Amino acid sequence: MEIGLTGASGFLGRHIIDQAIAGGDKVVAFSRNPRRQIRGCVRTQSFGPGLHLNGLGAVVHLAGESIFGVWTNAKKEHIFRSRVEGTRWIVKAIQGAPDPPKVLVCASAIGIYGDRGEEELTERRTTGAGEFLAEVSEAWEAAAKEATAAGTRVVSVRIALVLGSKGALAAMQPIFRLGLGGRFGKGDQWMSWVHVRDIANIFLYAAKTESLSGPVNGASPNPVRNSEFTRVLGTLLNKPTFFTVPSFLVSTFLPEQSSLVLDSQKVIPEKLLTSGFQFQFPSLNEALHDLLKPKVRPEPSSAAPSET
């Protein structure tokens, strides 16, 4: 299959490219700089109004402004517009293609559910309301859904906290390695997470599994409480985790972004489990152990070279 990919140069995009190639697929990168060569991709095409998607088997859409950084009004506008407008460009190209992609797999986020306490959040649950990330994700999914009018199957992968060598885990490690790691607030809020190799595989699986459509929770089947996440990470790093960041401090200094660490979201990937998807790293301990294990370099050979 030839797969079009936006956000190909990003952290998740890189993993999707590697896994797609390993599975025998070809990847076409879409970038605002079409001259840019992205390792592993057969070519790079322009991403913007008037892009061309004709003949592709699938499109995986990841591109969007990072949510990290201070949420000024301008930043929030960029977050919203980059996701919705970019998706509309793709949908318009699908609708105008003589041979449109059979499936659009579009990124979304579990932030769409909002703060839900102890509720188990399968794809059948209602979405949240009033929170910025929920509004962004709802508009993002609505824009992607328009591609169904062209006969294209649409899947919106609601991504949980991605654990990998970059991103949130990379930001946490220096703090924990100094022995300053700890829970946020009471620590009883549910954290939904996913190993980066699993979420990359989920996007490719969704592209090839015709029974999947609509929202799909891209999360491990085993969410944990914030206190448990803290304990497991501290144990694997062999560091204490005595500290607590009070909720009022998070809310004071990050009034809107506090939802990223204080909201409780117990997300269950019901559609993936029902369809038979196999997680490589279903438990937090397995995932963190894989990501934190030392990178062992081979010992140089001490044997003298043989003479011929």
N, C-alpha and C positions, 0 to 999 in steps of 0.2 A: 504494500500500500504506500502511496505517496501522500505524506502528511504535511499540510501547511502549519507553521508554528509561529505565532507572535510571542514576543518576550523570549526569543530563543537564546539571547545572550545572558539571561538572568540565571540565578541559582537553580531554580526548578527547571527552567528550560534546558539547561545543560544536562540534567539528569534524564529528562525526557528524550533528548537527542541520543544520548548514549544507549538507553534501553531500547529505543526504536531501532537503532542500527543493529544492536545485538539480536533483535527479533526479525531481522531481514527487511525492515521497512526503510524507505527513503524520506528525508526531511527537507522541506523547502522553508527557509527562514524568511520572515517578513520583518523588515526594519525600516525606520525612517531614513536610514542611510543604506540604500540598496547596493552601494559599492563595498560595503563591509562584508568580509568573508568570515563566516562562522564555522568553526571546525566541525566536520562531520556532515554539514548540510550540502546538498547537491548544488544549490544556488541560493542567492538572496534576492528577494523581490521587494518592491516598494510597499511600505505600509502607510496608508493615508487615504484620503478620498480618491476614488477611482481605481482602487487596487483590483487585481485580477486573480480569481480563484478557479477559473475554468479547468476542469479535468482532474482536480485533486480528489483523492478518496475521502479525506477528512481534513478538518481544520481544528486545531487546538489553539484557543485564544487565552493568553496569559497576560498580555500587556496592560499596564496600568501604573499610575503614579504610586510610589511606595507610601505606605501609611506611616512609616517611621519619620520622626521629626516633629517639630512643634506644629500643632493644628491651628495655624492662623486661618483667617477667612479665605485668604488666597490659596493656602495649602489645601483646605477642604474643597475648594472649587476645582482645583487641579485633580484631586483624588476622584471626585465625582465625574467630571467631564471626561477625563482620560479613559475611564472605564465605559461609560455610556456611549460617548461619541465613537470611540474605537470599535465598539461592538456594532454600532449602526453602520459603520463603513463596511464591515464584514458582511452583515446581513444584506446590505444593498448590493454588494458584489455577488453574493449567493443568488439573490433574486434575479440578477441580470445575466447570470452565466448560462450559456447553452447546455453545458454539462456540469451542473453544480455539484459541490461536495455532497456526499451522502449523509454526512453527520458533522455537526458543529459541537465541539466539547468546549464549553466556556467556563472559565474560572468564576467562582463566587466565594463566599466566606460564611463560616458558621456565625459570624456576627449578625447575620440576618435574623437569628432567633432572639437576640437580646438577652437580658438577664432572667433566667428561668428557674433558679433555685434547684430543687430536687427532681424536677420533671425530666423524664427520659425523652430526648428529642430525636425522634425518627423523622424521616422525610414527610410523614403524614401530619406532623404537628404544624400549627399555625406559626407564622413568622412574627417577629417582634414589631414594635411600633415606637416611634419617638426618638430612637437613638440614631446617631449619624450613620454608623456602619450598617445598621439594618436598612436604612433608607437607601444607601448606596447599593447594597446588594440586591434589594428588591428592584431598583431601577435597572441594574445590570442584567438581572435574569429576565426582566420583562423585555429588554431590548433584544436579547439573544433569542427569545421565544418567537420573535417575528419571522425568523428563518423557516419556521415550520410551514409558512404559507407557500414556500417554494418546494415543499416535499422533503426538506432536509430534517433529519432527526436531530433534536437538540437536547443536550445534556448539560446541566449546570452543576459543576462539582463544588460543593460547599467545603472549602478547605479549612481544616483545623490548624492549630499551632504546628508548624512544620519544624521537625527536629533534624538538623543536619550540621555540616561543618560551618555554615554561615547562618545569619539570621539571629533569632532569639537565643538559641543555645550558645552561640559564639559570644553573645553579649553577656550571658549569665556566667560563663566559666571563669573569667578573671575575678569576679566578685566572690564566687564560691571557693576558688583556689586560695584566696586570701583569708578564708574562714569567716567571711562576712555574709554568707548566704543565709536566707531565711524566708519564712512565709510572708505572704501579703495579707494583711488584715487577720481575720480569725483563722484563715487557712482551710476553711471547710467548703469553699467554693469549688465546684467541679471544673477541671481543666481537660479539654479535649485536645488531643495531639495526634501526630502521625509522623512516622519516619519518612524522610525525603524519598527514599527508594520506593516505598509503598505508594506515596501520593503520585509519583511519576508513573508508576505502573497502573494506578487507578485511571489516570487520563487515557493511557493507551488502551486499557481494558474497556473503558467506556466507549472509545471510538470503534471497537470491534465487536461489542456485545449488543446486538440489535434489540434485545429485550429491555435495555436500559434507555430511559428518556426522562426528561424533566429533572427535578432536583435530585442530586445524589450526595450523601454525606461523605466527604473525604476525610474520615477520621478513623483512628484505631477503634476496635470494638471494646477497648478497655480504658475508658476515661478514668482519671484519678483526681482525688482532691488536691488542692494546692499544697497542703501539708505533706501529703504522700510524695508528690513530685519533688518537693524540697528534700525530703528524707532520702529518697533513692539517689538523687543527684549528689547529695553530700556524702552518702555512703560510698558511691563509686569513685568519688574524688578523694575519699578518706579525709574529709574536712567536717568540722562541726557546723551545725545549722541552728544556732541558738537565737539568731536575730529575728525580729519581727518588724515589718514596716506597717505601722498603723494605717488603717483605712483613711483616716482623716488627713494624713499627710499626703497620701497618693491623690486624694480628691482635691486637696488644696493646690498642689503644685502641678497636677495634670487633671484639671477638672473634667475634660471630656475623654482623654485617653485612659483615664482610670478604669474604664470599662474593659480594657484589654487584659487587665490583671485581676480585677475584682468581680467581674460578672461570672455567674455560675452557669455553665453550659455543659450538660451531660449528654453529649451527642452520640447516637448509636447509628452505625452505617447499615441500616436494615436492608436497603436495596442491594448493596454489594454482597452481604452475607447470604441473602436469599438467592442471588444469582450464581453463587458458588465461588466468588472471589476469595483467593487465599492470601492472607497477609503474611509477609516475611517476618515482620516484627510486631506481633499482636500485643505484647506486654511492654510496659515502660522499661522494665529492667533489661529486657533483651535489646530494645532500641538504644538506650543510653550506653549499654555495655559495648555495642557495636560501634557507636560513634566516638566513644571515649577511649577505646582500647589503644594501646601504644602502636604506632606504626613501626613494625619491626623491619629493620634493614638487614639484608643478608650479610653474614660475616664474610670478609674477604678471605679468599682461599690462601692457606698457609703452605700449600704444597708447591714445591719448585716445579717450574715448567719442564716437561719431558724433553729430552733431546732426540732429535731425529737424524 
